[in-house]
């Protein structure tokens, strides 16, 4: 079973009219693009910013989301 990596889709709105880029997600996206062979080793899920994030809830449960 492959490891799962969840990365926020960017840019996203963080408040009315405030666009944001997650620096940690951008770093991961850069590392993924520089190492395309990683994509065969892990399942990458690009998810939307707003909560609840159903993909995460399905794995961890609502209380840990």
Backbone as XML, in Angstrom:
<?xml version="1.0"?>
<chain id="A" units="angstrom">
  <residue number="1" name="UNK">
    <atom name="N" x="0.848" y="-1.184" z="0.000"/>
    <atom name="CA" x="0.000" y="0.000" z="0.000"/>
    <atom name="C" x="0.891" y="1.244" z="0.000"/>
  </residue>
  <residue number="2" name="UNK">
    <atom name="N" x="0.583" y="2.176" z="-0.871"/>
    <atom name="CA" x="1.368" y="3.410" z="-0.971"/>
    <atom name="C" x="0.994" y="4.389" z="0.139"/>
  </residue>
  <residue number="3" name="UNK">
    <atom name="N" x="1.960" y="5.194" z="0.524"/>
    <atom name="CA" x="1.689" y="6.302" z="1.447"/>
    <atom name="C" x="0.831" y="7.331" z="0.719"/>
  </residue>
  <residue number="4" name="UNK">
    <atom name="N" x="0.034" y="8.073" z="1.467"/>
    <atom name="CA" x="-0.816" y="9.117" z="0.899"/>
    <atom name="C" x="-0.263" y="10.479" z="1.285"/>
  </residue>
  <residue number="5" name="UNK">
    <atom name="N" x="-0.221" y="11.379" z="0.326"/>
    <atom name="CA" x="0.225" y="12.744" z="0.557"/>
    <atom name="C" x="-0.903" y="13.678" z="0.147"/>
  </residue>
  <residue number="6" name="UNK">
    <atom name="N" x="-1.341" y="14.514" z="1.073"/>
    <atom name="CA" x="-2.386" y="15.491" z="0.787"/>
    <atom name="C" x="-1.749" y="16.863" z="0.693"/>
  </residue>
  <residue number="7" name="UNK">
    <atom name="N" x="-1.999" y="17.538" z="-0.426"/>
    <atom name="CA" x="-1.444" y="18.865" z="-0.671"/>
    <atom name="C" x="-2.601" y="19.782" z="-1.046"/>
  </residue>
  <residue number="8" name="UNK">
    <atom name="N" x="-2.618" y="20.977" z="-0.454"/>
    <atom name="CA" x="-3.681" y="21.931" z="-0.788"/>
    <atom name="C" x="-3.487" y="22.481" z="-2.196"/>
  </residue>
  <residue number="9" name="UNK">
    <atom name="N" x="-4.611" y="22.561" z="-2.936"/>
    <atom name="CA" x="-4.572" y="23.203" z="-4.245"/>
    <atom name="C" x="-4.373" y="24.694" z="-4.028"/>
  </residue>
  <residue number="10" name="UNK">
    <atom name="N" x="-3.514" y="25.304" z="-4.819"/>
    <atom name="CA" x="-3.221" y="26.734" z="-4.632"/>
    <atom name="C" x="-3.413" y="27.483" z="-5.931"/>
  </residue>
  <residue number="11" name="UNK">
    <atom name="N" x="-3.621" y="28.773" z="-5.881"/>
    <atom name="CA" x="-3.895" y="29.558" z="-4.669"/>
    <atom name="C" x="-5.310" y="29.270" z="-4.183"/>
  </residue>
  <residue number="12" name="UNK">
    <atom name="N" x="-5.563" y="29.574" z="-2.916"/>
    <atom name="CA" x="-6.896" y="29.396" z="-2.356"/>
    <atom name="C" x="-7.294" y="30.650" z="-1.601"/>
  </residue>
  <residue number="13" name="UNK">
    <atom name="N" x="-8.590" y="30.779" z="-1.391"/>
    <atom name="CA" x="-9.111" y="31.951" z="-0.691"/>
    <atom name="C" x="-9.129" y="31.670" z="0.802"/>
  </residue>
  <residue number="14" name="UNK">
    <atom name="N" x="-8.487" y="32.538" z="1.573"/>
    <atom name="CA" x="-8.435" y="32.414" z="3.027"/>
    <atom name="C" x="-9.054" y="33.673" z="3.611"/>
  </residue>
  <residue number="15" name="UNK">
    <atom name="N" x="-10.352" y="33.741" z="3.539"/>
    <atom name="CA" x="-11.080" y="34.936" z="3.955"/>
    <atom name="C" x="-11.584" y="35.659" z="2.727"/>
  </residue>
  <residue number="16" name="UNK">
    <atom name="N" x="-12.559" y="36.513" z="2.899"/>
    <atom name="CA" x="-13.159" y="37.209" z="1.769"/>
    <atom name="C" x="-12.140" y="38.009" z="0.957"/>
  </residue>
  <residue number="17" name="UNK">
    <atom name="N" x="-11.928" y="37.584" z="-0.278"/>
    <atom name="CA" x="-11.040" y="38.305" z="-1.178"/>
    <atom name="C" x="-9.556" y="38.175" z="-0.892"/>
  </residue>
  <residue number="18" name="UNK">
    <atom name="N" x="-9.174" y="37.309" z="0.032"/>
    <atom name="CA" x="-7.759" y="37.143" z="0.386"/>
    <atom name="C" x="-7.238" y="35.847" z="-0.222"/>
  </residue>
  <residue number="19" name="UNK">
    <atom name="N" x="-6.424" y="35.967" z="-1.269"/>
    <atom name="CA" x="-5.845" y="34.789" z="-1.905"/>
    <atom name="C" x="-4.542" y="34.435" z="-1.187"/>
  </residue>
  <residue number="20" name="UNK">
    <atom name="N" x="-4.278" y="33.163" z="-1.065"/>
    <atom name="CA" x="-3.164" y="32.702" z="-0.267"/>
    <atom name="C" x="-2.467" y="31.543" z="-0.957"/>
  </residue>
  <residue number="21" name="UNK">
    <atom name="N" x="-1.175" y="31.436" z="-0.758"/>
    <atom name="CA" x="-0.388" y="30.290" z="-1.202"/>
    <atom name="C" x="0.289" y="29.717" z="0.028"/>
  </residue>
  <residue number="22" name="UNK">
    <atom name="N" x="0.102" y="28.444" z="0.257"/>
    <atom name="CA" x="0.714" y="27.756" z="1.392"/>
    <atom name="C" x="2.184" y="27.502" z="1.059"/>
  </residue>
  <residue number="23" name="UNK">
    <atom name="N" x="3.090" y="28.070" z="1.833"/>
    <atom name="CA" x="4.514" y="27.913" z="1.538"/>
    <atom name="C" x="4.970" y="26.461" z="1.683"/>
  </residue>
  <residue number="24" name="UNK">
    <atom name="N" x="4.408" y="25.728" z="2.632"/>
    <atom name="CA" x="4.769" y="24.318" z="2.792"/>
    <atom name="C" x="4.302" y="23.493" z="1.600"/>
  </residue>
  <residue number="25" name="UNK">
    <atom name="N" x="3.083" y="23.761" z="1.121"/>
    <atom name="CA" x="2.576" y="23.043" z="-0.048"/>
    <atom name="C" x="3.383" y="23.398" z="-1.294"/>
  </residue>
  <residue number="26" name="UNK">
    <atom name="N" x="3.766" y="24.661" z="-1.432"/>
    <atom name="CA" x="4.575" y="25.081" z="-2.577"/>
    <atom name="C" x="5.927" y="24.372" z="-2.561"/>
  </residue>
  <residue number="27" name="UNK">
    <atom name="N" x="6.510" y="24.226" z="-1.390"/>
    <atom name="CA" x="7.785" y="23.515" z="-1.258"/>
    <atom name="C" x="7.634" y="22.056" z="-1.687"/>
  </residue>
  <residue number="28" name="UNK">
    <atom name="N" x="6.563" y="21.419" z="-1.241"/>
    <atom name="CA" x="6.306" y="20.022" z="-1.615"/>
    <atom name="C" x="6.078" y="19.902" z="-3.121"/>
  </residue>
  <residue number="29" name="UNK">
    <atom name="N" x="5.294" y="20.832" z="-3.699"/>
    <atom name="CA" x="5.043" y="20.796" z="-5.146"/>
    <atom name="C" x="6.360" y="20.943" z="-5.915"/>
  </residue>
  <residue number="30" name="UNK">
    <atom name="N" x="7.254" y="21.801" z="-5.444"/>
    <atom name="CA" x="8.558" y="21.959" z="-6.081"/>
    <atom name="C" x="9.384" y="20.686" z="-6.001"/>
  </residue>
  <residue number="31" name="UNK">
    <atom name="N" x="9.373" y="20.052" z="-4.832"/>
    <atom name="CA" x="10.114" y="18.805" z="-4.664"/>
    <atom name="C" x="9.533" y="17.703" z="-5.547"/>
  </residue>
  <residue number="32" name="UNK">
    <atom name="N" x="8.207" y="17.665" z="-5.675"/>
    <atom name="CA" x="7.575" y="16.664" z="-6.533"/>
    <atom name="C" x="7.929" y="16.882" z="-8.002"/>
  </residue>
  <residue number="33" name="UNK">
    <atom name="N" x="7.974" y="18.141" z="-8.417"/>
    <atom name="CA" x="8.301" y="18.403" z="-9.823"/>
    <atom name="C" x="9.774" y="18.115" z="-10.121"/>
  </residue>
  <residue number="34" name="UNK">
    <atom name="N" x="10.634" y="18.268" z="-9.147"/>
    <atom name="CA" x="12.057" y="17.977" z="-9.336"/>
    <atom name="C" x="12.363" y="16.479" z="-9.230"/>
  </residue>
  <residue number="35" name="UNK">
    <atom name="N" x="11.435" y="15.734" z="-8.663"/>
    <atom name="CA" x="11.619" y="14.292" z="-8.457"/>
    <atom name="C" x="10.387" y="13.532" z="-8.951"/>
  </residue>
  <residue number="36" name="UNK">
    <atom name="N" x="10.137" y="13.529" z="-10.238"/>
    <atom name="CA" x="8.907" y="12.913" z="-10.758"/>
    <atom name="C" x="8.771" y="11.425" z="-10.431"/>
  </residue>
  <residue number="37" name="UNK">
    <atom name="N" x="9.882" y="10.759" z="-10.168"/>
    <atom name="CA" x="9.819" y="9.339" z="-9.816"/>
    <atom name="C" x="9.116" y="9.099" z="-8.476"/>
  </residue>
  <residue number="38" name="UNK">
    <atom name="N" x="9.029" y="10.116" z="-7.630"/>
    <atom name="CA" x="8.309" y="9.977" z="-6.359"/>
    <atom name="C" x="6.841" y="9.666" z="-6.590"/>
  </residue>
  <residue number="39" name="UNK">
    <atom name="N" x="6.297" y="10.172" z="-7.697"/>
    <atom name="CA" x="4.861" y="10.010" z="-7.951"/>
    <atom name="C" x="4.464" y="8.549" z="-8.107"/>
  </residue>
  <residue number="40" name="UNK">
    <atom name="N" x="5.398" y="7.695" z="-8.470"/>
    <atom name="CA" x="5.075" y="6.271" z="-8.571"/>
    <atom name="C" x="5.134" y="5.579" z="-7.206"/>
  </residue>
  <residue number="41" name="UNK">
    <atom name="N" x="5.740" y="6.228" z="-6.224"/>
    <atom name="CA" x="5.904" y="5.630" z="-4.899"/>
    <atom name="C" x="4.835" y="6.063" z="-3.896"/>
  </residue>
  <residue number="42" name="UNK">
    <atom name="N" x="4.158" y="7.187" z="-4.156"/>
    <atom name="CA" x="3.151" y="7.705" z="-3.214"/>
    <atom name="C" x="1.893" y="8.124" z="-3.964"/>
  </residue>
  <residue number="43" name="UNK">
    <atom name="N" x="0.763" y="8.083" z="-3.262"/>
    <atom name="CA" x="-0.495" y="8.589" z="-3.808"/>
    <atom name="C" x="-0.607" y="10.056" z="-3.429"/>
  </residue>
  <residue number="44" name="UNK">
    <atom name="N" x="-0.631" y="10.921" z="-4.419"/>
    <atom name="CA" x="-0.708" y="12.363" z="-4.184"/>
    <atom name="C" x="-2.137" y="12.818" z="-4.401"/>
  </residue>
  <residue number="45" name="UNK">
    <atom name="N" x="-2.682" y="13.476" z="-3.395"/>
    <atom name="CA" x="-4.052" y="13.982" z="-3.460"/>
    <atom name="C" x="-4.003" y="15.496" z="-3.294"/>
  </residue>
  <residue number="46" name="UNK">
    <atom name="N" x="-4.413" y="16.211" z="-4.318"/>
    <atom name="CA" x="-4.489" y="17.670" z="-4.235"/>
    <atom name="C" x="-5.924" y="18.016" z="-3.866"/>
  </residue>
  <residue number="47" name="UNK">
    <atom name="N" x="-6.066" y="18.638" z="-2.699"/>
    <atom name="CA" x="-7.403" y="18.864" z="-2.157"/>
    <atom name="C" x="-7.680" y="20.355" z="-2.008"/>
  </residue>
  <residue number="48" name="UNK">
    <atom name="N" x="-8.966" y="20.677" z="-1.961"/>
    <atom name="CA" x="-9.387" y="22.065" z="-1.783"/>
    <atom name="C" x="-9.159" y="22.504" z="-0.345"/>
  </residue>
  <residue number="49" name="UNK">
    <atom name="N" x="-8.987" y="23.817" z="-0.155"/>
    <atom name="CA" x="-8.708" y="24.387" z="1.160"/>
    <atom name="C" x="-9.876" y="24.303" z="2.142"/>
  </residue>
  <residue number="50" name="UNK">
    <atom name="N" x="-11.115" y="24.620" z="1.712"/>
    <atom name="CA" x="-12.196" y="24.682" z="2.699"/>
    <atom name="C" x="-12.419" y="23.361" z="3.448"/>
  </residue>
  <residue number="51" name="UNK">
    <atom name="N" x="-12.742" y="23.515" z="4.729"/>
    <atom name="CA" x="-13.073" y="22.362" z="5.562"/>
    <atom name="C" x="-14.582" y="22.197" z="5.594"/>
  </residue>
  <residue number="52" name="UNK">
    <atom name="N" x="-15.094" y="21.024" z="5.810"/>
    <atom name="CA" x="-14.361" y="19.795" z="6.064"/>
    <atom name="C" x="-13.757" y="19.245" z="4.773"/>
  </residue>
  <residue number="53" name="UNK">
    <atom name="N" x="-12.605" y="18.666" z="4.894"/>
    <atom name="CA" x="-11.900" y="18.061" z="3.751"/>
    <atom name="C" x="-12.234" y="16.571" z="3.767"/>
  </residue>
  <residue number="54" name="UNK">
    <atom name="N" x="-13.240" y="16.225" z="2.988"/>
    <atom name="CA" x="-13.824" y="14.880" z="3.051"/>
    <atom name="C" x="-12.795" y="13.772" z="2.858"/>
  </residue>
  <residue number="55" name="UNK">
    <atom name="N" x="-11.779" y="13.993" z="2.031"/>
    <atom name="CA" x="-10.760" y="12.971" z="1.812"/>
    <atom name="C" x="-9.979" y="12.683" z="3.091"/>
  </residue>
  <residue number="56" name="UNK">
    <atom name="N" x="-9.714" y="13.723" z="3.864"/>
    <atom name="CA" x="-8.969" y="13.572" z="5.121"/>
    <atom name="C" x="-9.876" y="12.982" z="6.197"/>
  </residue>
  <residue number="57" name="UNK">
    <atom name="N" x="-11.120" y="13.442" z="6.251"/>
    <atom name="CA" x="-12.075" y="12.933" z="7.236"/>
    <atom name="C" x="-12.283" y="11.432" z="7.052"/>
  </residue>
  <residue number="58" name="UNK">
    <atom name="N" x="-12.337" y="10.991" z="5.806"/>
    <atom name="CA" x="-12.557" y="9.577" z="5.526"/>
    <atom name="C" x="-11.441" y="8.701" z="6.101"/>
  </residue>
  <residue number="59" name="UNK">
    <atom name="N" x="-10.242" y="9.229" z="6.186"/>
    <atom name="CA" x="-9.104" y="8.453" z="6.702"/>
    <atom name="C" x="-8.924" y="8.623" z="8.206"/>
  </residue>
  <residue number="60" name="UNK">
    <atom name="N" x="-8.973" y="9.865" z="8.686"/>
    <atom name="CA" x="-8.638" y="10.154" z="10.076"/>
    <atom name="C" x="-9.834" y="10.235" z="11.012"/>
  </residue>
  <residue number="61" name="UNK">
    <atom name="N" x="-11.009" y="10.505" z="10.463"/>
    <atom name="CA" x="-12.185" y="10.729" z="11.285"/>
    <atom name="C" x="-12.385" y="12.227" z="11.513"/>
  </residue>
  <residue number="62" name="UNK">
    <atom name="N" x="-13.620" y="12.599" z="11.756"/>
    <atom name="CA" x="-13.968" y="14.012" z="11.871"/>
    <atom name="C" x="-13.256" y="14.734" z="13.008"/>
  </residue>
  <residue number="63" name="UNK">
    <atom name="N" x="-13.027" y="14.055" z="14.110"/>
    <atom name="CA" x="-12.405" y="14.695" z="15.280"/>
    <atom name="C" x="-10.929" y="15.021" z="15.076"/>
  </residue>
  <residue number="64" name="UNK">
    <atom name="N" x="-10.285" y="14.406" z="14.089"/>
    <atom name="CA" x="-8.856" y="14.652" z="13.862"/>
    <atom name="C" x="-8.593" y="15.441" z="12.570"/>
  </residue>
  <residue number="65" name="UNK">
    <atom name="N" x="-9.572" y="15.876" z="11.926"/>
    <atom name="CA" x="-9.482" y="16.529" z="10.608"/>
    <atom name="C" x="-8.799" y="17.858" z="10.639"/>
  </residue>
</chain>
